[in-house]
């Protein structure tokens, strides 16, 4: 049975960051312990109700993709047993499928986003300006339409409770330098193209994805945090895809669509989510895990 964990508690380990979903602890030797909780964020706000087992599913999906894209871009995972780093007395079963040991990297301060379809904030930008992140697109495109080619559309990294903002590639260059910006763009698009082709073979459209990167002491680039999960990507069933509408998805759009029906200003505190929406969201994550990775939740 999946476990439920809204917030980790690991006495003796230094908690260095509690994000929207992940709790990050320092380990000796420039390493980290990253725990994916069952917290759910939408519109950059952490909601009060967890999705049981979500952190386990996210971690398994990430690990699946990290393994299969290592030939494209190295990742932050280290092959080290959790039992060797968890404090004595910790329930290993609670963390076994939701925690990983990783390299401690210097984060690149941008959200690296690849889009293959016109949806979400990209669609809103296009309606307003005819462009996304300064990239001019052909006129007359419709919602959810496939783009002529995938594009790199970065955004700022917002603090918890704030909203990410789409920025131009020039803004990334200004923030991190031309060489690193080029590497991040190239890596993001390479991963997206490979994963989109893989998903397509399984009847799933990968509309877009958000990646995070970091560098080590030698400046080597790694992909980190999470990878191609339903939290960081839009997955659509290919047999239900239609241009002109927001297609049904395997991601947390299920929750977003519910929240859009509420009189809520998309700032903290977030509203409670009904049990049927929680169950439906969990089922979406589980189906994505099974169809993409062949992993079934007990």
Beta strands, then each sheet from edge to edge (+ up, - down):
strand 1: 14-18
strand 2: 22-27
strand 3: 31-36
strand 4: 41-42
strand 5: 45-46
strand 6: 99-103
strand 7: 106-107
strand 8: 112-117
strand 9: 131-132
strand 10: 135-136
strand 11: 146-152
strand 12: 204-215
strand 13: 221-224
strand 14: 233-237
sheet 1: 1+ 2- 3+ 6-
sheet 2: 4+ 5-
sheet 3: 7+ 12- 8+ 11-
sheet 4: 7+ 12- 13+
sheet 5: 7+ 12- 14+
sheet 6: 9+ 10-
end
